[in-house]
Each structure stands twice: as structure tokens, then as C-alpha cells.
Amino acid sequence: MVIERTKKEVIIRLPSSVDTTGLQRLVDYLTYKEATSKSKAKQSDINALANDVKEGWWSKNRSRLVK
């Protein structure tokens, strides 16, 4: 593994034998960290939004799943 830092980015080089499933999980986590790095949201706000989304999804899909 080689890690290189430039003025604008960090470059990580891995051998092609690296497990892609674990690597994808790492990339997903890094993408999340990048996307949320400047967020000022509180955890309570995030929890409330998640609950609203879940309730909306359930309202739309309940009749399809519960018979």
C-alpha cells in the first residue's frame, strides 16, 4: 500500500488482490465522511429526519406489504 498526499488530495494505491467488498465498505464510509464533514446538523435533527423518512415510506408501502 502506498499513501501519497498532494496539495489537493490523498491518493491511496492498493494491490489488485485487495478484497473489493471490504474496500467498497471503506469507500462508502469515506464518501459519507466527506459528504457530512461540513454539516452542522445535530444528531437529534438527523434522528428526526430519519423517522420522518421511515414513516413516509411505511405510509406509501404498508398496503403492499400488509394484507
N, CA, C and O atoms as a printed pandas DataFrame, in Angstrom:
     atom_number atom_name residue_name chain_id  residue_number  x_coord  y_coord  z_coord
0              1         N          MET        A               1    0.861   -1.174    0.000
1              2        CA          MET        A               1    0.000    0.000    0.000
2              3         C          MET        A               1    0.899    1.226    0.000
3              4         O          MET        A               1    1.925    1.276    0.678
4              5         N          VAL        A               2    0.477    2.219   -0.789
5              6        CA          VAL        A               2    1.202    3.486   -0.853
6              7         C          VAL        A               2    0.192    4.603   -0.625
7              8         O          VAL        A               2   -0.856    4.642   -1.270
8              9         N          ILE        A               3    0.510    5.511    0.293
9             10        CA          ILE        A               3   -0.340    6.670    0.548
10            11         C          ILE        A               3    0.457    7.910    0.172
11            12         O          ILE        A               3    1.572    8.116    0.650
12            13         N          GLU        A               4   -0.127    8.726   -0.685
13            14        CA          GLU        A               4    0.543    9.929   -1.160
14            15         C          GLU        A               4   -0.379   11.119   -0.947
15            16         O          GLU        A               4   -1.568   11.056   -1.259
16            17         N          ARG        A               5    0.170   12.200   -0.418
17            18        CA          ARG        A               5   -0.616   13.418   -0.207
18            19         C          ARG        A               5   -0.117   14.479   -1.174
19            20         O          ARG        A               5    1.079   14.758   -1.254
20            21         N          THR        A               6   -1.064   15.068   -1.910
21            22        CA          THR        A               6   -0.754   16.206   -2.761
22            23         C          THR        A               6   -1.413   17.429   -2.142
23            24         O          THR        A               6   -2.009   17.327   -1.069
24            25         N          LYS        A               7   -1.320   18.574   -2.790
25            26        CA          LYS        A               7   -1.948   19.780   -2.248
26            27         C          LYS        A               7   -3.465   19.672   -2.205
27            28         O          LYS        A               7   -4.109   20.287   -1.356
28            29         N          LYS        A               8   -4.041   18.888   -3.122
29            30        CA          LYS        A               8   -5.496   18.828   -3.238
30            31         C          LYS        A               8   -6.128   17.503   -2.833
31            32         O          LYS        A               8   -7.345   17.441   -2.656
32            33         N          GLU        A               9   -5.340   16.443   -2.681
33            34        CA          GLU        A               9   -5.955   15.144   -2.407
34            35         C          GLU        A               9   -4.979   14.184   -1.752
35            36         O          GLU        A               9   -3.772   14.425   -1.709
36            37         N          VAL        A              10   -5.530   13.092   -1.245
37            38        CA          VAL        A              10   -4.745   11.981   -0.719
38            39         C          VAL        A              10   -4.977   10.808   -1.661
39            40         O          VAL        A              10   -6.119   10.458   -1.957
40            41         N          ILE        A              11   -3.913   10.214   -2.121
41            42        CA          ILE        A              11   -4.002    9.096   -3.066
42            43         C          ILE        A              11   -3.552    7.833   -2.357
43            44         O          ILE        A              11   -2.471    7.791   -1.769
44            45         N          ILE        A              12   -4.388    6.801   -2.417
45            46        CA          ILE        A              12   -4.072    5.510   -1.804
46            47         C          ILE        A              12   -3.990    4.485   -2.919
47            48         O          ILE        A              12   -4.944    4.308   -3.677
48            49         N          ARG        A              13   -2.862    3.814   -3.021
49            50        CA          ARG        A              13   -2.684    2.766   -4.030
50            51         C          ARG        A              13   -2.627    1.419   -3.316
51            52         O          ARG        A              13   -1.857    1.227   -2.375
52            53         N          LEU        A              14   -3.462    0.489   -3.788
53            54        CA          LEU        A              14   -3.542   -0.837   -3.187
54            55         C          LEU        A              14   -3.283   -1.892   -4.249
55            56         O          LEU        A              14   -3.556   -1.660   -5.427
56            57         N          PRO        A              15   -2.764   -3.044   -3.856
57            58        CA          PRO        A              15   -2.586   -4.118   -4.831
58            59         C          PRO        A              15   -3.945   -4.643   -5.294
59            60         O          PRO        A              15   -4.924   -4.570   -4.552
60            61         N          SER        A              16   -4.004   -5.158   -6.488
61            62        CA          SER        A              16   -5.268   -5.643   -7.053
62            63         C          SER        A              16   -5.823   -6.851   -6.296
63            64         O          SER        A              16   -6.973   -7.232   -6.513
64            65         N          SER        A              17   -5.041   -7.448   -5.429
65            66        CA          SER        A              17   -5.504   -8.614   -4.658
66            67         C          SER        A              17   -6.364   -8.234   -3.463
67            68         O          SER        A              17   -6.879   -9.120   -2.781
68            69         N          VAL        A              18   -6.534   -6.950   -3.191
69            70        CA          VAL        A              18   -7.326   -6.494   -2.034
70            71         C          VAL        A              18   -8.791   -6.879   -2.237
71            72         O          VAL        A              18   -9.333   -6.737   -3.333
72            73         N          ASP        A              19   -9.423   -7.364   -1.178
73            74        CA          ASP        A              19  -10.842   -7.757   -1.198
74            75         C          ASP        A              19  -11.713   -6.553   -1.544
75            76         O          ASP        A              19  -11.700   -5.554   -0.825
76            77         N          THR        A              20  -12.466   -6.638   -2.632
77            78        CA          THR        A              20  -13.253   -5.497   -3.086
78            79         C          THR        A              20  -14.470   -5.219   -2.215
79            80         O          THR        A              20  -14.926   -4.077   -2.162
80            81         N          THR        A              21  -15.006   -6.216   -1.536
81            82        CA          THR        A              21  -16.159   -5.990   -0.658
82            83         C          THR        A              21  -15.762   -5.098    0.514
83            84         O          THR        A              21  -16.435   -4.110    0.803
84            85         N          GLY        A              22  -14.693   -5.441    1.169
85            86        CA          GLY        A              22  -14.208   -4.622    2.278
86            87         C          GLY        A              22  -13.774   -3.249    1.807
87            88         O          GLY        A              22  -13.994   -2.251    2.493
88            89         N          LEU        A              23  -13.159   -3.196    0.643
89            90        CA          LEU        A              23  -12.728   -1.918    0.080
90            91         C          LEU        A              23  -13.929   -1.034   -0.235
91            92         O          LEU        A              23  -13.879    0.174   -0.003
92            93         N          GLN        A              24  -15.008   -1.614   -0.762
93            94        CA          GLN        A              24  -16.208   -0.838   -1.065
94            95         C          GLN        A              24  -16.812   -0.269    0.215
95            96         O          GLN        A              24  -17.285    0.867    0.221
96            97         N          ARG        A              25  -16.801   -1.035    1.282
97            98        CA          ARG        A              25  -17.305   -0.534    2.565
98            99         C          ARG        A              25  -16.477    0.648    3.046
99           100         O          ARG        A              25  -17.021    1.628    3.556
100          101         N          LEU        A              26  -15.167    0.556    2.883
101          102        CA          LEU        A              26  -14.290    1.654    3.266
102          103         C          LEU        A              26  -14.565    2.893    2.414
103          104         O          LEU        A              26  -14.631    4.004    2.941
104          105         N          VAL        A              27  -14.725    2.713    1.115
105          106        CA          VAL        A              27  -15.024    3.833    0.215
106          107         C          VAL        A              27  -16.366    4.458    0.579
107          108         O          VAL        A              27  -16.492    5.683    0.584
108          109         N          ASP        A              28  -17.366    3.642    0.882
109          110        CA          ASP        A              28  -18.678    4.162    1.288
110          111         C          ASP        A              28  -18.545    5.019    2.553
111          112         O          ASP        A              28  -19.147    6.088    2.653
112          113         N          TYR        A              29  -17.760    4.544    3.503
113          114        CA          TYR        A              29  -17.557    5.291    4.743
114          115         C          TYR        A              29  -16.847    6.617    4.471
115          116         O          TYR        A              29  -17.236    7.654    5.007
116          117         N          LEU        A              30  -15.817    6.580    3.644
117          118        CA          LEU        A              30  -15.093    7.809    3.316
118          119         C          LEU        A              30  -15.982    8.791    2.553
119          120         O          LEU        A              30  -15.881   10.002    2.754
120          121         N          THR        A              31  -16.843    8.283    1.686
121          122        CA          THR        A              31  -17.790    9.133    0.966
122          123         C          THR        A              31  -18.742    9.804    1.947
123          124         O          THR        A              31  -19.024   10.996    1.828
124          125         N          TYR        A              32  -19.232    9.043    2.911
125          126        CA          TYR        A              32  -20.097    9.578    3.962
126          127         C          TYR        A              32  -19.371   10.664    4.756
127          128         O          TYR        A              32  -19.930   11.734    4.996
128          129         N          LYS        A              33  -18.129   10.394    5.163
129          130        CA          LYS        A              33  -17.361   11.372    5.944
130          131         C          LYS        A              33  -17.147   12.656    5.147
131          132         O          LYS        A              33  -17.231   13.753    5.700
132          133         N          GLU        A              34  -16.875   12.525    3.864
133          134        CA          GLU        A              34  -16.684   13.708    3.027
134          135         C          GLU        A              34  -17.985   14.495    2.895
135          136         O          GLU        A              34  -17.986   15.723    2.987
136          137         N          ALA        A              35  -19.084   13.789    2.682
137          138        CA          ALA        A              35  -20.382   14.446    2.490
138          139         C          ALA        A              35  -20.865   15.156    3.749
139          140         O          ALA        A              35  -21.554   16.172    3.658
140          141         N          THR        A              36  -20.517   14.640    4.907
141          142        CA          THR        A              36  -21.012   15.206    6.160
142          143         C          THR        A              36  -19.983   16.065    6.898
143          144         O          THR        A              36  -20.251   16.542    8.001
144          145         N          SER        A              37  -18.829   16.260    6.307
145          146        CA          SER        A              37  -17.737   16.941    7.013
146          147         C          SER        A              37  -18.073   18.376    7.410
147          148         O          SER        A              37  -17.557   18.866    8.415
148          149         N          LYS        A              38  -18.913   19.052    6.655
149          150        CA          LYS        A              38  -19.242   20.442    6.957
150          151         C          LYS        A              38  -20.648   20.606    7.525
151          152         O          LYS        A              38  -21.147   21.723    7.663
152          153         N          SER        A              39  -21.272   19.496    7.849
153          154        CA          SER        A              39  -22.631   19.535    8.377
154          155         C          SER        A              39  -22.652   20.119    9.781
155          156         O          SER        A              39  -21.777   19.841   10.601
156          157         N          LYS        A              40  -23.657   20.925   10.038
157          158        CA          LYS        A              40  -23.847   21.480   11.378
158          159         C          LYS        A              40  -25.069   20.848   12.060
159          160         O          LYS        A              40  -25.506   21.301   13.117
160          161         N          ALA        A              41  -25.599   19.815   11.449
161          162        CA          ALA        A              41  -26.779   19.145   11.995
162          163         C          ALA        A              41  -26.432   18.443   13.303
163          164         O          ALA        A              41  -25.340   17.901   13.471
164          165         N          LYS        A              42  -27.389   18.469   14.218
165          166        CA          LYS        A              42  -27.237   17.744   15.477
166          167         C          LYS        A              42  -27.798   16.341   15.283
167          168         O          LYS        A              42  -28.635   16.115   14.409
168          169         N          GLN        A              43  -27.341   15.414   16.088
169          170        CA          GLN        A              43  -27.805   14.034   15.979
170          171         C          GLN        A              43  -29.320   13.957   16.157
171          172         O          GLN        A              43  -29.977   13.146   15.503
172          173         N          SER        A              44  -29.880   14.787   17.028
173          174        CA          SER        A              44  -31.335   14.767   17.243
174          175         C          SER        A              44  -32.072   15.191   15.966
175          176         O          SER        A              44  -33.142   14.658   15.674
176          177         N          ASP        A              45  -31.519   16.133   15.208
177          178        CA          ASP        A              45  -32.118   16.542   13.939
178          179         C          ASP        A              45  -32.067   15.404   12.922
179          180         O          ASP        A              45  -33.027   15.164   12.190
180          181         N          ILE        A              46  -30.945   14.716   12.889
181          182        CA          ILE        A              46  -30.781   13.591   11.960
182          183         C          ILE        A              46  -31.749   12.475   12.310
183          184         O          ILE        A              46  -32.360   11.878   11.423
184          185         N          ASN        A              47  -31.893   12.188   13.599
185          186        CA          ASN        A              47  -32.827   11.145   14.033
186          187         C          ASN        A              47  -34.261   11.499   13.650
187          188         O          ASN        A              47  -35.014   10.633   13.204
188          189         N          ALA        A              48  -34.639   12.750   13.818
189          190        CA          ALA        A              48  -35.996   13.185   13.476
190          191         C          ALA        A              48  -36.234   13.048   11.975
191          192         O          ALA        A              48  -37.294   12.584   11.554
192          193         N          LEU        A              49  -35.265   13.445   11.175
193          194        CA          LEU        A              49  -35.390   13.308    9.718
194          195         C          LEU        A              49  -35.505   11.846    9.314
195          196         O          LEU        A              49  -36.323   11.497    8.463
196          197         N          ALA        A              50  -34.690   10.993    9.920
197          198        CA          ALA        A              50  -34.746    9.562    9.611
198          199         C          ALA        A              50  -36.115    8.987    9.955
199          200         O          ALA        A              50  -36.659    8.186    9.194
200          201         N          ASN        A              51  -36.673    9.387   11.088
201          202        CA          ASN        A              51  -38.005    8.901   11.476
202          203         C          ASN        A              51  -39.074    9.372   10.494
203          204         O          ASN        A              51  -39.975    8.608   10.148
204          205         N          ASP        A              52  -38.981   10.624   10.042
205          206        CA          ASP        A              52  -39.937   11.141    9.051
206          207         C          ASP        A              52  -39.866   10.342    7.756
207          208         O          ASP        A              52  -40.894   10.001    7.173
208          209         N          VAL        A              53  -38.656   10.047    7.313
209          210        CA          VAL        A              53  -38.476    9.279    6.079
210          211         C          VAL        A              53  -39.060    7.886    6.238
211          212         O          VAL        A              53  -39.763    7.405    5.350
212          213         N          LYS        A              54  -38.779    7.236    7.352
213          214        CA          LYS        A              54  -39.299    5.889    7.597
214          215         C          LYS        A              54  -40.823    5.885    7.628
215          216         O          LYS        A              54  -41.456    5.000    7.051
216          217         N          GLU        A              55  -41.414    6.870    8.300
217          218        CA          GLU        A              55  -42.874    6.946    8.380
218          219         C          GLU        A              55  -43.481    7.168    7.003
219          220         O          GLU        A              55  -44.501    6.567    6.667
220          221         N          GLY        A              56  -42.859    8.025    6.209
221          222        CA          GLY        A              56  -43.346    8.273    4.852
222          223         C          GLY        A              56  -43.270    7.029    3.990
223          224         O          GLY        A              56  -44.192    6.733    3.230
224          225         N          TRP        A              57  -42.165    6.299    4.109
225          226        CA          TRP        A              57  -42.003    5.071    3.339
226          227         C          TRP        A              57  -43.058    4.053    3.768
227          228         O          TRP        A              57  -43.667    3.395    2.924
228          229         N          TRP        A              58  -43.273    3.923    5.064
229          230        CA          TRP        A              58  -44.238    2.961    5.570
230          231         C          TRP        A              58  -45.641    3.317    5.096
231          232         O          TRP        A              58  -46.407    2.430    4.718
232          233         N          SER        A              59  -45.990    4.599    5.111
233          234        CA          SER        A              59  -47.308    5.036    4.642
234          235         C          SER        A              59  -47.523    4.661    3.187
235          236         O          SER        A              59  -48.617    4.239    2.812
236          237         N          LYS        A              60  -46.511    4.807    2.376
237          238        CA          LYS        A              60  -46.620    4.503    0.943
238          239         C          LYS        A              60  -46.634    3.008    0.655
239          240         O          LYS        A              60  -47.237    2.587   -0.332
240          241         N          ASN        A              61  -45.997    2.205    1.474
241          242        CA          ASN        A              61  -45.807    0.797    1.167
242          243         C          ASN        A              61  -46.562   -0.175    2.052
243          244         O          ASN        A              61  -46.533   -1.381    1.807
244          245         N          ARG        A              62  -47.239    0.327    3.079
245          246        CA          ARG        A              62  -47.938   -0.552    4.024
246          247         C          ARG        A              62  -48.935   -1.461    3.338
247          248         O          ARG        A              62  -48.943   -2.667    3.586
248          249         N          SER        A              63  -49.775   -0.907    2.479
249          250        CA          SER        A              63  -50.820   -1.713    1.831
250          251         C          SER        A              63  -50.216   -2.810    0.949
251          252         O          SER        A              63  -50.818   -3.868    0.769
252          253         N          ARG        A              64  -49.063   -2.562    0.420
253          254        CA          ARG        A              64  -48.406   -3.552   -0.432
254          255         C          ARG        A              64  -47.806   -4.677    0.394
255          256         O          ARG        A              64  -47.710   -5.808   -0.084
256          257         N          LEU        A              65  -47.400   -4.388    1.632
257          258        CA          LEU        A              65  -46.704   -5.373    2.453
258          259         C          LEU        A              65  -47.587   -6.075    3.463
259          260         O          LEU        A              65  -47.321   -7.223    3.818
260          261         N          VAL        A              66  -48.648   -5.404    3.941
261          262        CA          VAL        A              66  -49.535   -5.979    4.942
262          263         C          VAL        A              66  -50.877   -6.251    4.274
263          264         O          VAL        A              66  -51.543   -5.335    3.791
264          265         N          LYS        A              67  -51.257   -7.505    4.254
265          266        CA          LYS        A              67  -52.522   -7.865    3.586
266          267         C          LYS        A              67  -53.449   -8.574    4.516
267          268         O          LYS        A              67  -54.554   -8.947    4.121
